[in-house]
Structures are given as C-alpha cells and as structure tokens.
C-alpha cells in the first residue's frame, strides 16, 4: 500500500489524524496534513484507508 496526500486540497479538518495518527499529523501553524509515512505498516493500513474515506477534501490517496 502507498499513501499520498495533497496538502493544497487539505481543509485542516483533522479527521486523518484522529483516524490514523501513526500515518498523519497536522502542522501547528495551520492544521494542514503532514504525512508521516508513505507506506504504512500492515497494522495501520485499515486506518489509512478509513482516513482517506473520512477526508472531507478527498486529499488522501491510497494505492493498493
């Protein structure tokens, strides 16, 4: 699995961090998503998928 984010599309809702905190974080100054890893460990893959589905801006992309 490969995960990428589009910071330009991010609306800083924080759903990704709440769902997959091992994969995503947010910048302190504006809340925009920060990707911690592009290839989450197997135990975090479902969380990464849920984060992508929960993103209101559809700024998270998952390649299987």
C-alpha positions as CSV (number, residue, x, y, z in Angstrom):
1,X,0.0,0.0,0.0
2,X,1.1,3.5,-0.8
3,X,-0.5,6.6,0.7
4,X,0.0,10.2,-0.6
5,X,-1.6,13.5,0.4
6,X,-2.4,16.7,-1.5
7,X,-1.6,19.5,1.0
8,X,-3.2,22.1,-1.3
9,X,-6.5,20.3,-1.1
10,X,-6.4,19.8,2.7
11,X,-9.0,21.8,4.7
12,X,-7.4,21.0,8.1
13,X,-10.4,19.0,9.5
14,X,-8.0,16.6,11.3
15,X,-10.1,13.5,10.6
16,X,-7.0,11.8,9.2
17,X,-5.0,12.3,12.4
18,X,-7.9,11.1,14.5
19,X,-8.2,8.0,12.4
20,X,-4.6,7.2,11.6
21,X,-2.2,9.1,13.9
22,X,0.7,6.8,13.0
23,X,0.4,7.9,9.4
24,X,-0.7,11.5,9.6
25,X,-0.1,14.6,11.7
26,X,-1.0,18.3,11.3
27,X,1.1,21.4,11.0
28,X,0.8,23.5,14.2
29,X,0.5,26.8,12.3
30,X,-2.4,26.0,10.1
31,X,-3.6,22.4,10.7
32,X,-2.7,21.2,7.2
33,X,-2.0,17.5,7.0
34,X,1.6,16.2,7.3
35,X,2.3,12.7,6.1
36,X,4.5,10.7,8.4
37,X,4.9,7.7,6.1
38,X,4.1,6.8,2.6
39,X,4.0,3.1,3.3
40,X,2.1,2.4,6.5
41,X,2.9,-0.8,8.4
42,X,0.3,-3.6,7.8
43,X,-1.4,-2.9,11.1
44,X,-2.1,0.7,10.1
45,X,-3.4,0.0,6.5
46,X,-7.0,-0.2,7.5
47,X,-6.7,3.1,9.5
48,X,-5.1,4.8,6.5
49,X,-8.0,3.6,4.3
50,X,-10.5,4.9,6.8
51,X,-8.7,8.2,7.0
52,X,-8.8,8.6,3.2
53,X,-12.6,7.8,3.2
54,X,-13.2,10.3,6.1
55,X,-11.3,13.2,4.5
56,X,-13.8,15.8,3.5
57,X,-11.5,17.3,0.9
58,X,-10.6,13.9,-0.6
59,X,-6.9,15.0,-0.2
60,X,-5.7,11.5,0.7
61,X,-4.9,8.9,-2.0
62,X,-4.4,5.2,-1.4
63,X,-2.8,2.9,-3.9
64,X,-3.2,-0.8,-3.2
